[in-house]
Amino acid sequence: MIEELIKRTNTTEFYQSGRLHLTDLKGQVGHFNTMEFNFILDEQDLYGKIINVEHWKLISHQTIDFNGIYADLYLPYIKLKILTDHPLLWTFTKPKLECELKNFPKNPSEFIGDLFFEYEKLTGNWIPVHKNFWSLNESYYKTKGKTNIGIQEPLKEPIERICKKHGIEFKVENVQDGRDKGYANRPNAKLLIFGNEDVSPNDFSLGQPYIIADEFIANRK
């Protein structure tokens, strides 16, 4: 019945007067863990009276991560959608590249700035640039002139291009895929996003709540 819950949250009536509340959460994120999210969906009439109250149980199997679920108010992000292709899923569905960078950039600030705009364009800020370039100014890279980073495959082309612009040699030394990725090998991972594409596309981060798991089931109580 997950389709029914998704359809319900995407109706015009629900967006205009509906609310979504988390009332209870059971379980913990972890390998093969199942989590249970209990929600209340309701609407307000023209006089402020609560109507059309529904109690829903959302179950996520083999839960990987969730964020923003404890929000007091989900508005305007109350339109649910399941995605199978999204930057938040790349860690689990795309190969990981272990790369070496040789030569420290002559202008580190400009280098990071160029990377920031590329990350924003490609990942919609769902993956921050500091996730991969957190130690740019640490002494080893400056002294030795080289550093190693791990990135998801879709990031290869823009990073390689920016490195070339700044005179940095970019080399892929190893590719991890399939079982080589260990726990991160989750080809069936899906993203349940609490979004609203009338406000912002789901591939651009404005703090939308989300859950990542292999499977989602919903039951109306």
Secondary structure, 3 states (H helix, E strand, C coil): CHHHHHHHHCCHHHHHHEEEEEEEEECCCCCCCCEEEEEEEEEECCCCCEEEEEEEEEEEEEEEEEECCCCCCCCCCCEEEEECCCHHHHHHHCCEEEEEEECCCCCHHHHHHHHHHHHHHHHCCCCCHHHCCCCCCCHHHHHHCEEEEEEEHHHHHHHHHHHHHCCCEEEEEEEECHHHHHHHCCCCCEEEEEEECCCECCCCCCCCCEEEEEEEEEEEC
